[in-house]
Amino acid sequence: MTLAYDWGLDQPPDPAAKRADDVDGLTAEQLPEVRELTGLGWQLAPNAPGQVFLPAVWPRELRTWVPDRATRYEWWYEQDPKTHRVIREQMVRSSWESRDEVENDHDWSLARIGITDRPRGRLWLLKPPSGYDSVDAVLDEVRRRAEGQGIDAEMSEAFVQLTARTVRGEASLP
């Protein structure tokens, strides 16, 4: 089966994005437009490396996006060169170079399984399909089905296909 995906390149941002004030230093969850949408039942799509494909296989009517204005943070630490004990650590704002490196890694992982042209600069929000109360519940079901079919629960063509069938309510292959 050929992998079918859709990044919604023609899908405009959610209208909530137009009502957003200028912000600085807020994480994705803290952005006013994201808070508004989560109050309406939308959930931020996971940004974990093995799940960045989700918006591309999620039904259009159950996904939306807003421009990514979020600030990212990462842990910085310094170790003693002899003992490797952490001397200092702190949370720091991620650099644009660091963010770009993460985005490049995501694109490379997707390209390995034939998914290309992922639009950058979007925060995706999803609603669970009928029969599920959360995106996590959908992902739990996908993992359960993957285990039953001997599919590794990692980003592979087989796992993406299984996820697409599950969110679209299609019967799982035996």
Secondary structure, DSSP 4 states (H G I P E B T S, - for coil): --------TTPPPPGGGGGPPP-SS--GGGSHHHHHHHHTT-EEPP-SGGGTTHHHHS-GGGEEEEE-----EEEEEEE-TTT--EEEEEEEEPPHHHHHHHHHHHHHHHHHTT---PPSSEEEEE-PPTT-SSHHHHHHHHHHHHHHHT--SSSSHHHHHHHHHHHTTPPPP-
